[in-house]
Amino acid sequence: MKKRYNSAVGWYRERFGARVQKVAVNAGFTCPNRDGRVGTGGCTYCLNEAFNPSYCSVDKSVLQQIEEGIAFHAVRYRRAEKFIVYFQAFSNTYAPLEVLERVYGEALSHRKVVGLVVGTRPDCVDDAKLDYFAGLASRGVHVQIEYGVESCYDRTLAHVNRGHTFAQAREAIMQTSARGLLTGGHFIFGLPGESREEMLATAAIVSQLPLNAVKFHQLQVIKGTAMEAEYALAPDRFVRFGLRDYIDFFIDYLELLSPAIVVERFIGEVPPRYVRRTEWGLLRNVEILRMLEQRLEERDTWQGRKWSDIY
Ligand code: SF4
């Protein structure tokens, strides 16, 4: 049955004709919003360990992490024969070009690796780096540059100490897309000071960006972050979603989103030990995805249903 949203599984199947699995790797890059070049405290919600799978360790080479990642996923995804290496932790273009060439060359030397997803900040790319990735793409490598955009509102970006503006994110995405590279954007719903209406209004802005894929997640207030302290002091500044409530909110958003954009993720998945309350219980992502699909059926709606009303 055709899905009611533009799914990543369908996208990869179309591109590769087979099941493709992502393998996360930590190549030891850092972040300019932590080391002082842009800022020192980092984004107020950030605790990078919370997003890093256990087999990712900078003590291991990139190739070793790929081997271990493939073995880790083999248990659940036995049919996967092709792999895309996901450089997720910190800012994976924040290093001189020679370092990027060495790291990404090592990943692509693995015989099962067919592509790269490179997570980074909009202020960590330049012409030379994008040209390097475009060169890989022109040789048939799947290269997706995934930008942390997080919000379309500059006041929110400033408040959470992102250290860049929405205009910078838009420019980076446009420069990337103009080179024929695949682009991704990462967004958070529930950042302090944003109302539901303001979040929904961003669907039109996101739809106009040259993005191939997007990832969303609900804000999770991670233990030990500056945001945890802010939330304790001013919980009213935050829209907090219950699970069913979030699913309905996200469907409202999907209706407004361009059907051409692949939705790779719509919820976050921080391990329970990093949050004080597991507000949604201990449901697995796959169960929540099933709830989304069921609710789309019940509401008889789909991604982009209202998008064509706008444009
Ligand atoms: S840019 Fe990314 S790694 Fe750096 S502080 Fe923000 S969320 Fe953390």
Boltz pocket constraint, residues with backbone or C-beta under 6 A from the ligand:
constraints:
  - pocket:
      binder: B
      contacts: [[A, 31], [A, 32], [A, 33], [A, 34], [A, 41], [A, 42], [A, 43], [A, 46], [A, 47], [A, 48], [A, 89], [A, 90], [A, 91], [A, 121], [A, 148], [A, 161], [A, 162]]
      max_distance: 6.0
